[in-house]
């Protein structure tokens, strides 16, 4: 390892060619085909066949069941590298304080940072303090370590504060990307449209290091058959080591790539049967009492049917409008597409706990000790709302300590759409715990109305008003005289060798429709409208829920039409296109509240679901407009023009 530490000007003045680094070029393994080839060079010496992980889900006998299908659709889809493109690059600073190290850094996972920095530096975990800074976006890209051990080691050895901010080219060159995927899928149904069998194989390029490749390869087979009841499913997910850019966590953990495949097959089956595309989805939608591909029976909060019912009038209107436009449109054609998704909230078949605390000081100061990092999705607001509701005191009374590993408990990483559901429930329990302690102190009834005036806590119930001066109590934890605590770990079960089990405690469901305009001469696509219906369990803060859905839609639009990271060529936001305001369509969000009993007030996660159905809906709309089914994203103009030309030559 070589580190260059100095003032910014001094570091930038050293030519890269003068670094004393020598290396020997070896045969590279570039891409999935090269990695899986017989006798391919090994990227990691202890991984035969360059295979990181081989994940399976098997239910019934899909291969045999296809014989009874009235309609079968089969295709292969490819996706490439996608950059997170968060506005704030990796940044942080560190300082040594005696035998302890303090790191202030942009991160999604302070406790994992603490443990991994301790491992790298051969220190005890208690010697490391991570203080998350305000995070300017993450989307999964700030789950892996970046500069944390670099600034930590420099500060430790030099005993001076050390800071680092990646430039955009440094960020793009070093950070993980969405996994490139090749997905082959075969789907079959009976004459009425009822799904019978699905087979799918999804291969992923994970780069030279594991990162979150195992999570992708295990999560994708679980979701590969989509949010539908299918009696027979065989789904495989493989992650391969290559010498390409490292791939890692990115909003959806591979499920957006899988949704492109399974939703295209739903469209193909509907076309083969002469059936409406929404109607086919409604017929097969998972509902309470159905078993998923892993054999997990959904007990409640499976609102896909309600989502599709809410979209139906918008769908009918969109189809009619497109048909009317296309009768006189010339080279420009319009089409409507629809796509559905479901998504398991939290870690896959693993313990997934969060612990939250709420403290009350002798002066009447309320503090939410919140280990969940807000990366822009608004969890600080949501968790404070939940705390206030559970405790029965106004939000304005709270201050927040966020993510500081010295001051908060471990709330788990901010990923997998888990913080509202998991940390929100832990917060609700902490609020109830503190409320119970206050009511006991005041000798008040359970339904008492609490109030706080300075250091005096008051309660009003049927027996009158009760009050107590908190200044009379001794401090027990820091400056707090009372604390409430809550821990929640969603109930899941491990999967067996066939992938059968209950990998998630709850699932989000959604359906989106897209209307696009295609210029058949130029090969360009303009998304005109998106209507998104999402089963969110309960919208704690409807404005923030809609914001998450809208942000996901925009990111899904980028995945479908423009975002493509080319290793060795893409280095900044000038040559990596992301959607701008000019690309954003009209968006309408419909919130379906099919309550999840395990969640706080019935809520479940919304962070990733907004993205997942968008790209397949857009691809379906392109097919409806042009008759061309695109099998590779992004659908760049030159790719669509070539496909349109081939289609014209063969039809």
Order of alpha helices (4+ residues) and beta strands (2+ residues): alpha-alpha-beta-alpha-beta-beta-beta-alpha-beta-alpha-beta-alpha-beta-beta-alpha-beta-alpha-alpha-alpha-beta-beta-beta-alpha-beta-alpha-beta-beta-beta-beta-beta-beta-alpha-beta-alpha-beta-alpha
